[in-house]
């Protein structure tokens, strides 16, 4: 762990600042939109725009990096993020915000691709797992911290927009000055979506459904909080609790997943997540119950992402795992694009309860489909399953997915060597 920190501290520190800025602006827009009088439908479009930009960025960023290099891409796009953040309060219009969110989503995706390829290049077989774990912890911790920075100023003013802009600007400096040499950038040839769906129907359907769940909690939870009358402090606590649950429950669920049929665990975890949604739907009038429901929903949805990745890898050859990464991210991104739009329509028609109705229905659909898939083919024996690797929906790009799958392959090969040596 010390070796990872000394070799990549600047990158991890910079990514932490970027995540604080990203998490802060997402929640802040939900609160400020209510102050500006934007409708729920308008805010759903604004929130969906981020994921549309993110999806585009994850596809185009590798070409940009190959053309002009990591340094130029990272510096240019981080500067653009900083500029857009400070322009939000200047142009308080839903369509201007929508354009800004597309730009921000595109830029963040490309920045993540750059950072993840840098981190992957800096890691080796002996510390790749530690580097990945630290990266995910820094990301989640950054989002949690960002929610409490919202309490430092009035959301109707400019200061809260200046803070994330400054943080993103500061994030560039240690990364560009401290990381050397610049790594070469290569991407694998993607697997076709048809082949990926045929290989793991549950993995692909689950990724799509989880995209909607994550987009709801990352994009629309602050809008929900404003509609039910929460204060800024309560909204900050509510949004951060989703990610606290994710951070605390990833590893226990991962430990269990390496010891039982993953389809059964996917079904159980999705059912618990659905129960958290029902809790929020029925008892959302109590702030304490809202926090419990947020902890459960966040604590189940994020480990499900890693579970579905591990389940899909169980049916792939090692050589195909990296090739499948782009397809899995694309499928998840499609669900994320449509998620806020559907949540917004539900909240417009039935009120704030539409938020938990949406997540509950998606969890129920995943439970049903996981139960169906268990009847279609035999489970992979536990001793033949691949390693569970912690991943986050907040920042996952094809490069980050490849990074995780490289670690999974290495861990599996080491386990096979140990088993052969023992026999």
BAMIRO-752657 format. One record per residue (C-alpha): residue in one letter; x, y, z. Coordinates in steps of 0.02 Angstrom, whole numbers, plus 50000, padded with zeros to 5 digits. Example, Ala and Ser with C-alpha at 12.3 -4.5 7.8 and 13.67 -1.06 7.14 Angstrom:
BAMIRO-752657
A506154977550390;S506844994750357;
This chain:
BAMIRO-752657
X500005000050000;X501445011950041;X502215008149872;X500585012749786;X500435028949884;X502205034549849;X502055030549665;X500325037649631;X499925049749772;X499775064649655;X498555055649542;X497505049449689;X497515066549772;X497015074949610;X495635062349578;X494985065149753;X494835083849719;X493985080249552;X492715068949638;X492355082249769;X492015094549629;X490945082449531;X489905076649678;X489655094349739;X489035101449574;X487805087249546;X486915089749713;X487065108649705;X486155109449538;X484715099449610;X484535111849753;X484825127449647;X483585121449516;X482215121849647;X482745139549697;X482705145149515;X480965137549492;X481435123949367;X480145110049349;X480535091949391;X480455087649205;X481725101149165;X482885095249303;X482745077249243;X483375082749072;X484795092549152;X485315077549256;X485155065249112;X486285076349005;X487785072349115;X487645053749078;X487415056948893;X489025066848892;X489895053848998;X489395040148877;X490065049948730;X491665054148820;X492035036148865;X491935031648680;X492935046248610;X494235049248746;X495395034948692;X495515042548518;X495885059748590;X497265052948701;X498045043148558;X498035058748451;X498705072348569;X499255063048726;X498745061548908;X499415078348968;X498505089148840;X496865079748858;X496905080349048;X497375098649059;X496175104748925;X494645095448987;X494935098949171;X495065117449129;X493435116249032;X492585107749181;X493155121949293;X492485135049173;X490775126849151;X490545124949339;X490765143449370;X489595147849225;X488095138449296;X487465152749408;X487835165549271;X486625157149150;X485225150749261;X484245142749120;X483805124249106;X484395122848926;X486045131448965;X486265119649111;X485855104848999;X487225109748877;X488415112549023;X488015095449094;X488365086948927;X490045095748920;X490445091749101;X489965073349080;X491025071848923;X492525080249006;X492425070149167;X492325053949069;X493865058348968;X494795063949126;X494375047349209;X494995037649057;X496625047449064;X496855044949252;X496405026549248;X497615022649106;X498975032149201;X498605022449361;X498565005849270;X500245009649191;X500985014349359;X500374998149442;X501134980949422;X500584963349464;X501114965049645;X500094980549686;X498734981849553;X497354976449673;X497914988949807;X498005002849677;X496244999049616;X495554998249794;X496355014849840;X495675022749682;X493905017149722;X494035022549905;X494665039749853;X493245041749729;X491875037149852;X492645047149994;X492745062349880;X490895061449840;X490445059650024;X491525074550074;X490785085049934;X489045084150008;X489585092550169;X490465106750078;X488715112050024;X488455118250202;X489825131250189;X488815144450094;X487095149350029;X486575138749877;X485695153849803;X487345162949783;X488955160549684;X490155153949817;X489615135749808;X489915135849621;X491625143649642;X492215130249765;X492085115149647;X492805125649504;X494325129749610;X494515111749670;X494515105049492;X495805118249443;X496905113349591;X496735094849547;X497675097549385;X499265104249462;X499965089549563;X499475077149427;X500335086249285;X501885090849385;X502165074449477;X501745060049360;X503135054749244;X503405047249121;X501815048549018;X501215030848980;X500855023948809;X499005021848776;X498245006448697;X496475000048696;X495844982848656;X494654978948516;X492884978848589;X491764963648589;X490124965848495;X488594969248602;X487704954448524;X489104942648576;X489174950348749;X487294948348777;X487354930448715;X488794926648835;X487984934148991;X486174939648974;X486014942849161;X487604953249165;X487014964249022;X485214966349080;X485804969549257;X487054982749199;X485664991849104;X484474991649253;X485834997149374;X486255011749261;X484495018149294;X484635015349481;X486305024249493;X485755038949386;X484255041049501;X485295041449660;X486725051849586;X485685063549481;X483945064949555;X484135061849743;X484445080449776;X482905084849672;X481915072349775;X482575080249935;X482015097649883;X480285091349836;X479985082950005;X480535098750096;X482245093550163;X483465107050216;X485145108950130;X485995100050276;X484745085650265;X484945084250076;X486835083350098;X486655069450226;X485375060350120;X486435060449961;X488045055950050;X487225041150137;X487005032349969;X488895032449948;X489285028550129;X488255012750108;X489205008649949;X490895011050033;X490485000550186;X489594985950102;X490644983049946;X491954972150028;X490804961150137;X489704957349986;X491254954149881;X491894941850011;X490244932550007;X490194932449817;X491794922349806;X490984908649911;X489254905649835;X488264905549673;X488364923449611;X486654922949529;X485864918749695;X486824932849779;X486324945049641;X484504940349673;X484684942549862;X485614959149851;X484364966049725;X482924960549836;X483694969649985;X483934985049876;X482104983949826;X481654982750009;X482624998750042;X481615007249905;X479975001349982;X480575007850150;X480895024950076;X479225024549985;X478185020050138;X479155028850278;X479965043250183;X479095055650295;X480375051650429;X482115058450393;X482915044350492;X482025031650382;X482585041050227;X484385039050283;X484125020550315;X483345018050144;X484755027950059;X486055017350149;X485215001250092;X484915006749912;X486685013449891;X487444999049987;X486604986449872;X486674994949702;X488544998349698;X489094980749750;X487854974149621;X488874982849487;X490434973349540;X489424957349559;X488754958449382;X490494961749316;X491174946449408;X489694935849350;X489994940949169;X491844936949183;X491404919449243;X490774915749068;X492194924248973;X493904917948927;X495314928149001;X495734935048829;X493954941648807;X493754950548974;X494584966748923;X493684966448756;X492004965548847;X492374980948954;X491794993948829;X490154984948798;X489754983448984;X490095001849015;X489055006648862;X487564996248920;X487665003649095;X487805021149021;X486235018848916;X485255014649073;X485995029849159;X485465041449017;X483645035949025;X483555034649215;X483335053049261;X482095055749120;X480965041749181;X481165046849364;X480725064749319;X479165059349226;X478615048649373;X478935062649498;X477945074549389;X476455062749382;X476405055049557;X477505066749659;X479165063749749;X478705045549784;X479075042249600;X480915042249646;X480785026749755;X479485018849641;X480745019349500;X482195011649597;X481014998649673;X480364993149503;X482134991549433;X482714981249581;X481154970249563;X481504967849378;X483284962349418;X482654950149550;X481424942649427;X482684941149286;X484024933749400;X482764920649459;X482324916749277;X484154915149224;X484464902649364;X483264890949274;X484144892549106;X485874885449140;X486864877749280;X487864888649398;X489744889949378;X490544879849519;X491174891349656;X492964884949639;X492954889649454;X492284907349472;X493394922449447;X493884935549574;X492684949149633;X493424966349600;X492724982049681;X492114994449549;X491125010649556;X489745016249440;X490175034349475;X491715034749365;X491865018349272;X492545019749096;X493095005948977;X494895008949030;X494445007549214;X493484991649178;X494994984549085;X496074989349234;X494924979549351;X494834964649234;X496724964049218;X496814962649406;X495474949149407;X496434939149276;X498054940649374;X497204935449536;X496394920449451;X498034914849372;X498934916349539;X497574905949622;X497744892549488;X499634892249511;X499434890649700;X498174876449677;X499344867249560;X500814869549678;X499784863049824;X499274847549727;
